[in-house]
C-alpha cells in the first residue's frame, strides 16, 4: 500500500518506520527544508516528498502534526485528493501547546474540528498511546496482553483498512465508534495512554466522561510537568491509570 505521512516527529516517524517494515511504500513530509527532510526520511527508511507530492498516488494519508498546525496546511492541499483516499488524524489537543481553540474548548470533538479544517472526513487513530508505547510496545498478534488502539470514524470500510495497519504495527484494533464519539479516546479519558488490552479498552471507552476529560487532561500535564525529574514511562502510564476511580486495568 502507498502511504503518505505529514509529520515525522515521535508519532509520525514511528508510524513511518513501522509501515515501511510491514512492506508498505511510505513517503513523508515535514516542515523542514528538503535537505533536512531527505536526511530524516533516510533515517526512517522511507521516501521524502514535497507537501504536494506526499498526497499523490496514495491510499492513506496520516496527519501526525500538532492540532495547532492543522489550519496552517494550505486550504487547497486536500481539495483534489480523491474521495477514496483515507485521511487519518493522530492529533491530540493540548491548550498549553496548541493555544486556545475556542470550538474545542467549548466542547467540539477534536477530530470533528480537524475534519472541518480539512474539508473532508477523517479517521481518528494512532492517538491514544504514548510515543514510547507506540515505538516499543508492539507485540505479535495473539500475544498475551497485546496493547490495543482505538479507531473512530464514520466510514466502516476505511476503519477496517486502518485496523489492518494498526495490527501490522503490533497492536490490536478496537472500533471506538463514529467520529463524534472519538472524544472517548482524547486526553483525559480512561483510554488515553493507559496501555490497555482490547477487552480493557472497550470497557474504558464506555467509562469515559466527556465533561471530565479536559479537567483531567490539564491536571495530568500540570502534575507530571511539575515532577523532577520527569517521571519514567511506566510511571506516566500508572499515573494516567490512577486518574480514574475505576482503574481501567481493574476489570
ABEGO torsion letter per residue (X at the ends): XBBBBBEABAAAAAAAAAAAAAGBBBBBBBABBAAAAAAAAAAAGBBBBBAAAAABGBABBBBBBBAAAAAABBAAAAAABBAABBBBBABBBBAAAAEBBAAAAAGBBAAAAAAAAAGBBBBBBGAABBAAAAAAABBBBGBBGBBBBBBBEABAAAAAAAAAAAAAAGBBBBBAEBAAAAAAABBGBAABGAGBBAAAAAAAAAABBAAAAAAAAAAAAAAAAABOBBBBAAAAAAAAAAABABBAABX
